[in-house]
Amino acid sequence: MKPEHGSTVDGVLRRSARRVPARVAVEYRDRTWTYEEFDDAVSRAASALLGLGLAPGDRVGAYGHNSDAYLIGFLACARAGLVHVPVNQNLTGDDLAYIVGQSGSEVVLADPGLADRLPAGVRAVPLRDAEGSLLDLLAAAEPYDGPEPRGEDLVQLLYTSGTTALPKGAMMTHRALVHEYLSAITALDLSAGDRPVHALPLYHSAQMHVFLLPYLAVGATNVVLDKPDGDELFDLVEAGRVDSLFAPPTVWIALAGRPDFAERDLGGLRKAYYGASIMPVPVLERLRERLPGLAFYNCFGQSEIGPLATVLAPDEHKGRMDSCGRTVLFVDARVVDEDGRPVPDGTQGEIVYRSPQLCEGYWDKPEETQEAFRDGWFHSGDLAVRDADGYFTVVDRVKDVINSGGVLVASRQVEDALYTHEGVAEAAVIGLPDERWIEAVTAVVVPRGEVTEAELLAHAKEKLAHFKAPKRILFVDELPRNASGKILKRELRDRFGEA
């Protein structure tokens, strides 16, 4: 019989449980789990899931908030050979029904209070009760002792953010994610001595696969929060309980904008990771000025690659504040033109990937899979530039580039210019239909204090070439975002394009 190689997601936890059984693995609210206890809970949950009549390869939806139970559910699916389908807990109605139905999930692990949102005919299985305690489901089950899944088996369908179209389920194998975990560990300097806090949604690939699972692999103690609450985060840092935080730019902007940001003792925070969307350079500069001893890492990628593709390390930021860094251990990337031909360094084009971290394609979407995987490379849809030293700078999403008077304008450069004005809290630049310009460069701004359109237009003209400067400034109370923090520019174009 051919031996198993152990290249499985649940094997990451099993190895740590054997290596450091008594070390604390997970803290959530008032519960603390050692590695041995957590591994045992995962095994019991795996048996309980299979006891529901499920078979390896079946899809199991996960529709819940952050918790230790959510993590147990994912790892239990991995151990039992089931395919986990994380669903944004904020989705309802047709959006929720689409992912559950398209994935073929007949069973959904649902939090109390969320189960009644599920489509008719879908079986909801709770992993915790209304008070947040784990159910007798685990205590009543025997530890799983069945066959291990294979490295090439599917373990998760990661649905894309859907910023431009209906989300697609990226088919991730055990082996792909284990490769990605090692890439994350090496590129982000993750170690057992770190004290990470995990506050972003666990259904999202960045928090789960770039940080939580890799940290379980190295044997760190992980604090899981319900959400990124500024008071709780600052209290944990000041108490010395955590020293490592990942957050998208939206959360870092919110933390830096808190009235107590300058007064709190945040010196215990050693590692700061940002990603999921582009960090405005002026915001990053303010953070670095306030916390000069904090090591900042820029993480870039997308769900289809696990999701980490490139990293800009702390010692690489000088002179490259807008770069997303160089490729991680198991990723090969290049920049190509519209015909898929490599372009010279310094030339703008689409970034494409080859990697063992890549998904196997999109679930039940052969045409979209064929379109994304061409000539042996995965086409990301991101517009980027590579320099001679191998550093990539993402300019925009290909579909977000603005055609203004026949000249292509990248929205990020315009946004960075606007962020240098103290009256701009947040900004998103889009192209709106225009008879003269084809698309008029338009800035949608969340203001800070009193600021006028004329003032911001004049400021932008001082910073940008005339064809890049916004033609209009539209003020809003907030920008639409998905749960990972990405601005939904499609919604802004739809909303204001009809105005």
C-alpha positions in Angstrom: 0.0 0.0 0.0 1.3 3.4 -0.9 2.2 5.5 2.2 0.5 8.7 3.0 2.7 11.8 2.7 0.7 14.0 5.3 0.4 17.0 2.9 -3.0 17.8 4.4 -4.4 20.9 6.1 -5.5 19.0 9.2 -2.0 17.4 9.3 -0.6 20.8 10.1 -2.5 20.8 13.4 -1.8 17.1 14.1 2.0 17.5 13.8 1.9 20.5 16.2 -0.2 18.6 18.7 2.4 15.8 18.7 5.3 18.2 19.0 3.9 20.7 21.6 0.8 19.0 23.1 0.5 21.1 26.3 1.1 24.5 24.6 -1.9 26.7 24.3 -3.1 26.7 20.7 -6.2 28.9 20.6 -7.8 31.4 23.0 -11.4 32.5 22.3 -13.4 34.6 24.8 -13.1 32.6 28.0 -12.0 29.3 26.4 -8.4 28.1 26.1 -7.4 25.0 24.1 -4.0 23.3 24.2 -2.8 21.8 21.0 -3.7 18.3 22.2 -7.2 19.4 23.2 -7.8 21.2 20.0 -6.6 18.3 17.8 -8.9 16.0 19.8 -11.9 18.3 19.3 -11.2 18.4 15.5 -11.1 14.5 15.4 -14.4 14.3 17.3 -16.0 16.9 15.0 -14.8 15.0 12.0 -16.6 11.8 13.2 -19.7 13.8 14.1 -19.9 15.3 10.5 -19.5 11.9 8.9 -22.1 10.6 11.3 -24.6 12.9 9.6 -24.4 10.8 6.5 -21.8 12.9 4.7 -19.2 11.2 2.5 -15.7 12.4 1.5 -15.9 14.9 -1.3 -19.3 16.3 -0.1 -19.4 20.1 0.3 -20.1 21.6 3.7 -21.0 25.2 3.9 -19.8 27.3 6.9 -21.9 30.3 7.7 -20.8 31.8 11.0 -18.9 34.5 12.9 -15.4 34.1 14.2 -15.0 31.5 16.9 -13.0 28.5 18.0 -16.0 26.4 16.8 -15.6 27.9 13.3 -12.0 26.8 13.2 -12.8 23.4 14.5 -15.4 23.0 11.8 -13.0 23.8 9.0 -10.3 21.5 10.3 -12.8 18.7 10.9 -14.0 18.9 7.3 -10.3 18.7 6.2 -9.7 15.6 8.4 -12.9 13.9 7.2 -12.2 14.5 3.5 -15.1 16.9 3.1 -14.9 20.1 1.1 -15.4 23.2 3.2 -17.3 26.2 1.7 -16.8 29.3 3.8 -19.6 31.9 3.3 -19.5 35.5 4.2 -21.7 35.7 7.3 -23.1 39.0 6.1 -24.7 37.5 2.9 -28.4 37.1 2.8 -31.1 36.4 0.2 -30.0 35.7 -3.4 -26.3 36.2 -2.6 -26.3 33.5 0.1 -28.5 31.2 -1.9 -26.2 31.5 -4.9 -23.0 30.3 -3.1 -24.8 27.5 -1.2 -26.6 26.3 -4.3 -23.7 26.7 -6.8 -21.3 24.8 -4.4 -23.9 22.0 -3.9 -23.7 22.3 -0.1 -26.5 20.2 1.4 -25.3 20.8 5.0 -24.2 24.2 6.4 -22.5 24.7 9.7 -24.4 27.7 10.8 -24.2 30.0 13.9 -27.3 30.4 16.0 -29.3 33.3 14.6 -28.1 32.8 11.1 -29.6 29.4 10.2 -33.0 30.9 9.4 -31.4 32.9 6.5 -30.5 29.7 4.7 -32.4 28.7 1.5 -35.2 26.2 2.0 -34.2 22.6 2.0 -30.6 23.3 3.2 -29.8 21.4 6.5 -28.3 23.7 9.2 -26.0 22.1 11.7 -24.8 24.2 14.7 -21.4 23.9 16.2 -22.2 26.2 19.2 -25.3 27.3 21.0 -26.7 30.8 21.5 -24.3 31.4 24.4 -21.3 30.5 22.3 -20.6 27.2 24.1 -19.6 24.2 22.1 -22.4 21.7 21.8 -22.6 18.1 23.0 -22.0 17.2 19.3 -18.2 16.9 20.0 -18.4 15.3 23.4 -20.7 12.5 22.1 -18.5 11.6 19.2 -15.5 9.3 19.1 -12.2 10.6 17.7 -11.9 10.1 14.0 -9.7 7.2 13.0 -10.6 6.8 9.3 -8.4 7.2 6.3 -6.5 10.4 5.7 -7.4 12.5 2.6 -4.8 12.7 -0.1 -2.9 15.8 -0.9 -4.5 16.2 -4.2 -8.0 16.0 -2.8 -10.1 19.2 -2.6 -10.4 20.7 0.8 -12.1 24.1 0.2 -14.0 26.1 -2.3 -12.8 29.7 -1.8 -15.3 32.0 -3.4 -13.8 35.1 -5.0 -14.8 38.5 -3.7 -17.2 39.2 -6.6 -16.2 42.8 -7.1 -16.9 42.7 -10.8 -19.1 39.6 -11.3 -20.7 36.7 -9.6 -18.2 35.0 -7.2 -16.4 31.9 -8.4 -15.4 29.0 -6.2 -11.6 28.5 -6.4 -11.0 24.8 -5.9 -8.2 24.4 -3.4 -6.5 21.2 -2.6 -4.8 20.2 0.6 -1.4 20.3 -1.1 -1.9 23.8 -2.5 -2.8 25.2 0.9 0.1 23.4 2.6 2.5 24.9 0.1 0.9 28.3 0.8 1.4 27.9 4.5 5.1 27.3 4.1 5.3 30.4 1.8 3.6 32.5 4.5 5.8 31.2 7.3 9.0 32.0 5.5 8.0 35.3 3.9 6.3 36.7 7.0 8.8 35.5 9.6 6.1 33.6 11.5 7.4 31.8 14.6 6.2 29.9 17.7 7.2 32.8 19.9 4.9 35.3 18.2 1.6 36.2 19.9 -0.8 36.8 17.0 -4.4 38.1 17.2 -6.8 37.1 14.5 -9.6 39.6 14.2 -10.6 39.6 10.6 -13.3 37.1 9.3 -12.1 33.5 9.3 -14.2 32.8 6.2 -11.8 35.0 4.3 -8.7 33.3 2.9 -6.2 36.0 4.2 -6.9 35.6 7.9 -7.4 31.8 7.8 -4.6 30.8 5.3 -2.0 33.4 5.6 -2.0 33.7 9.4 -4.1 31.4 11.5 -3.2 28.0 9.9 0.5 28.9 9.4 0.7 30.0 13.0 -0.9 26.7 14.1 1.8 25.0 11.9 4.6 26.6 13.9 3.0 26.1 17.3 2.1 29.6 18.3 -0.6 30.7 20.7 -3.5 32.3 18.7 -6.0 34.7 20.1 -9.2 34.8 18.0 -11.6 37.8 18.3 -15.1 38.1 17.1 -14.2 41.2 15.1 -11.5 43.9 14.8 -12.7 46.0 17.8 -10.2 48.9 18.4 -10.7 49.0 22.2 -10.1 45.2 22.5 -7.1 45.2 20.2 -5.4 48.1 22.0 -6.2 46.5 25.4 -4.6 43.2 24.3 -1.5 45.0 23.1 -1.1 47.0 26.2 -1.6 43.9 28.4 1.2 42.1 26.5 -1.1 39.3 25.3 -0.6 39.9 21.6 2.2 41.4 19.5 1.2 40.6 15.9 -1.8 41.9 13.9 -3.0 41.5 10.3 -5.6 44.0 9.0 -6.6 45.4 5.7 -5.9 49.1 5.1 -9.5 50.0 6.1 -8.9 48.7 9.6 -5.5 50.3 9.9 -7.0 53.6 8.7 -9.7 53.3 11.4 -7.2 52.5 14.1 -4.9 55.4 13.1 -7.9 57.7 13.1 -9.0 56.9 16.7 -8.7 59.8 19.1 -6.7 57.6 21.5 -4.2 56.3 18.9 -1.5 58.8 19.9 -1.9 58.2 23.7 -2.2 54.4 24.0 0.9 52.3 24.8 1.3 50.3 21.6 5.0 49.6 21.9 4.4 45.9 22.5 3.1 45.5 18.9 6.1 44.1 17.0 4.6 42.9 13.6 2.0 44.6 11.5 0.7 43.0 8.4 -1.5 44.7 5.8 -3.1 43.5 2.6 -6.4 42.5 0.9 -6.5 45.9 -0.8 -4.0 48.7 -1.6 -2.7 50.7 1.3 -2.6 54.4 0.6 1.1 55.5 0.9 0.2 58.6 3.0 -1.6 56.4 5.5 1.3 54.0 5.8 3.7 56.9 6.3 1.6 58.2 9.2 1.5 54.8 10.8 5.2 54.3 10.5 5.8 57.8 12.0 3.6 57.0 15.0 5.1 53.5 15.6 8.7 53.6 14.3 9.6 50.3 16.0 6.8 48.4 14.3 7.7 46.0 11.5 5.3 46.4 8.6 4.8 43.7 6.0 2.7 44.2 2.8 0.9 41.0 1.8 -0.5 40.7 -1.7 -2.3 38.0 -3.6 -5.8 36.6 -4.3 -8.0 33.7 -3.3 -7.0 31.6 -6.3 -3.4 31.3 -5.1 -4.2 30.5 -1.5 -4.0 33.7 -1.3 -0.4 34.9 -0.7 1.6 35.7 -3.8 4.1 38.5 -2.9 5.4 40.2 0.3 7.2 43.4 0.9 9.3 42.9 4.1 9.9 45.6 6.7 13.5 46.3 5.5 12.3 46.6 1.9 9.9 49.5 2.4 12.4 52.3 2.0 12.0 53.8 -1.5 9.3 51.2 -2.3 6.3 52.2 -0.2 3.9 51.6 -3.0 5.3 48.1 -3.9 3.7 44.8 -2.9 7.2 43.2 -2.8 8.6 40.1 -4.4 7.2 36.6 -4.9 7.0 34.2 -2.0 8.7 30.8 -1.9 6.4 28.8 -4.1 5.2 31.4 -6.5 6.5 32.4 -10.0 5.1 35.5 -11.6 5.6 37.7 -14.6 4.0 40.7 -16.3 2.5 40.2 -19.7 0.7 42.2 -22.4 -2.8 41.6 -23.8 -1.5 38.7 -25.9 0.2 37.0 -22.9 3.7 38.0 -24.0 6.2 39.1 -21.3 6.9 42.8 -21.2 10.2 44.4 -20.2 10.8 45.5 -16.6 9.2 48.8 -15.9 6.4 48.2 -18.4 2.8 48.0 -17.2 0.9 44.8 -17.9 -1.1 42.0 -16.3 0.5 39.9 -13.6 0.3 36.1 -14.2 1.3 33.2 -11.9 2.5 29.6 -11.9 2.6 27.9 -8.5 1.7 24.7 -6.6 -0.4 27.0 -4.5 -2.8 27.7 -7.3 -6.4 26.4 -7.3 -7.4 23.6 -9.7 -9.9 26.0 -11.4 -13.4 27.2 -10.7 -16.1 24.9 -9.4 -18.5 24.0 -12.1 -17.3 26.9 -14.3 -15.2 25.4 -17.2 -15.4 28.5 -19.4 -14.2 30.8 -16.6 -11.4 28.3 -15.8 -10.2 28.2 -19.3 -10.2 32.0 -19.5 -8.2 32.4 -16.3 -5.7 29.6 -17.0 -4.0 30.3 -20.4 -0.7 29.2 -21.8 0.3 27.5 -18.6 -0.3 30.7 -16.4 -3.0 32.0 -14.2 -4.2 35.4 -15.3 -4.8 37.5 -12.2 -6.7 40.5 -13.6 -4.3 42.8 -11.7 -2.3 45.5 -13.6 1.2 45.7 -12.3 4.8 46.8 -13.0 7.9 44.7 -12.2 11.3 46.4 -11.7 14.7 45.0 -12.4 15.1 43.8 -8.8 12.0 41.7 -9.0 9.7 44.0 -7.0 6.1 44.3 -8.2 3.9 47.3 -7.9 0.2 46.8 -8.5 -1.3 49.7 -10.4 -4.9 48.7 -10.5 -7.4 46.0 -11.4 -7.4 45.6 -15.2 -11.2 46.4 -15.2 -10.8 49.5 -13.0 -8.3 51.3 -15.3 -9.9 54.6 -16.5 -9.9 55.5 -20.2 -9.9 59.3 -20.1 -9.8 60.9 -23.5 -8.0 57.8 -24.9 -5.3 57.9 -22.2 -5.3 55.1 -19.5 -5.3 56.4 -16.0 -4.7 54.2 -12.9 -7.0 55.0 -10.1 -4.4 54.3 -7.4 -2.1 57.2 -8.3 -5.1 59.6 -8.1 -6.2 58.2 -4.8 -2.7 58.5 -3.3 -2.7 62.2 -4.3 -6.0 62.8 -2.6 -4.9 61.1 0.6 -2.2 63.7 1.1 -5.0 66.2 1.8 -6.0 66.3 5.5 -9.7 66.6 4.6 -9.8 63.2 3.0 -10.6 60.2 5.2 -11.1 57.7 2.4 -11.2 58.0 -1.4 -12.0 55.8 -4.3 -11.4 56.9 -7.9 -13.6 55.6 -10.8 -14.3 56.4 -14.4 -17.8 57.6 -15.2 -19.3 57.9 -18.8 -18.6 61.2 -20.3 -19.3 62.6 -23.8 -16.0 64.4 -24.0 -13.6 62.2 -22.1 -15.1 58.8 -22.7 -14.6 58.2 -19.0 -14.3 61.1 -16.6 -11.9 60.6 -13.7 -14.1 60.9 -10.7 -13.2 60.7 -7.0 -15.7 59.5 -4.4 -14.6 60.8 -1.1 -15.4 60.3 2.6 -14.5 63.7 4.0 -12.8 64.4 7.3 -14.1 67.7 8.7 -15.1 70.6 6.4 -13.7 70.4 2.8 -15.1 71.5 -0.5 -15.0 70.0 -4.0 -13.1 73.0 -5.4 -10.5 72.6 -2.7 -9.9 69.0 -3.5 -9.9 69.5 -7.2 -7.3 72.3 -6.8 -5.2 70.0 -4.5 -5.3 67.2 -7.0 -4.2 69.4 -9.9 -1.1 70.4 -7.9 -0.1 66.8 -7.5 -1.1 65.2 -10.8 -0.8 65.7 -14.5 -3.9 67.5 -15.9 -5.3 64.4 -17.6 -5.1 62.4 -14.4 -6.7 65.0 -12.1 -10.3 64.3 -11.2 -13.0 66.1 -13.1 -15.5 65.7 -10.2 -15.5 65.1 -6.5 -18.5 63.2 -5.0 -18.9 63.1 -1.2 -20.4 60.1 0.6 -20.7 59.0 4.2 -19.0 55.7 3.5 -17.6 53.6 0.7 -19.1 50.2 -0.2 -16.9 47.3 0.7 -16.9 43.5 0.8 -16.0 41.9 4.1 -12.3 41.6 3.2 -12.1 45.4 2.9 -12.0 45.8 -0.8 -13.9 48.8 -2.2 -16.7 47.8 -4.5 -16.0 50.2 -7.3 -18.5 48.4 -9.5 -21.2 49.6 -7.1 -19.9 53.2 -7.2 -20.0 53.1 -11.0 -23.5 51.7 -11.0 -24.7 54.3 -8.4 -23.2 57.4 -9.9 -23.1 56.4 -13.5 -26.8 56.8 -13.6 -26.8 60.2 -11.8 
